[in-house]
Amino acid sequence: MTLNRQSIKWLPKVSLTVGVVLLTALVLAKTATSSPEMDMLNSLERVNMVQQFLKDLIF
């Protein structure tokens, strides 16, 4: 059997579908394992670091 454009024209659609499904699974796994408390703590630490940097820069 020879491979030509007619025989593999379904391949890009299947590849795209598999890629989207894997990406969705990775995003769902990441959101399931992240804790909102730690995200809030990390953002508060970032805000504190930026404020400290600006204070050091100005004064």
Secondary structure as UniProt FT lines:
FT   TURN            5..10
FT   HELIX           11..33
FT   HELIX           36..58
//
